[in-house]
């Protein structure tokens, strides 16, 4: 699995695979500045529909200091900059 290069444990790799979190998703979130997310964090973000496009849109709207929890709340409540 290509995710092995990101420093995840074998158990993390299995969890990520089962959750459908792929290497592109991890790479894009890291490129968006979320470099310290563990497997559980990544799975939670993916499960709540947080994607790199949402992060980019929120930042372009001036929301630059959002935490993982903030992103989940935005996704859960359908917050999209307009």
N, C-alpha and C positions, 0 to 999 in steps of 0.2 A: 504494500500500500504506500502511495506517495506521501502520506501524512507522516510517515516514520521520520522524515527529515526535520520535522518541527519539534522534536524532543518529547513526544508523548510516550507514555508507558504502553506496553502491550495491551493492558486492560483498557486504557484510554482509547487506543486505536480501535478496539472492538466496539466500545460504546459509541464512538464517532461513526463508525461504519453502520451500526445498527440504526442510528438516528438519521442516517442519510447525509451527514455533514462531510463534505468532500474537501479536497485540497484547494480548489478554487475559492470556496467560501472562506476557508481559514486564511488564505493568502490575501484576499480582498479586505477582510477585516483587519488584518495586520497592517496592510497598506493604508487603511483608514486611521491608523494610530492605536488600534487595540492589540497591543503586542503581548500583553501579560494575561491573556485569557486562557484558562484551563479548559479541559475537555467538557466539564459540566457547564461552564459558562457558555461555551460555543453551542452546545446542545440546547441550552435554555434560549439563547438568542434565536437560533434556527427554529425552534418549536414555537416561538412567539411571533415569527414572521419578520424579524429584524434582518434586513438585507443591506448590502453596501449602498444601494441606491437611496434607501431611507436615511442612512447616516449622512451621505453626501448632501441630500436635500435639506436636512435639518441644519447642517453646518453652513450651507449657502444662505440659509435664512437667519444666520447669526447665532444659532445654538451650538456653540463649540465646546462646551464643558460638560457634555452629557456622559453620565456613567452607564454601565451596563444596565443597571436597574431602570434608569431614566429611559433608555432605548426600548426596553421591554414594555414599560408603561405607555410610551408613545405608540408602539406597534399595537398593543392590546386595545387602545382606545381610538385607533384609526387616525392618529395625528399625522397629518401630512402638510407641509408648507404649501400655500397656494398663492 
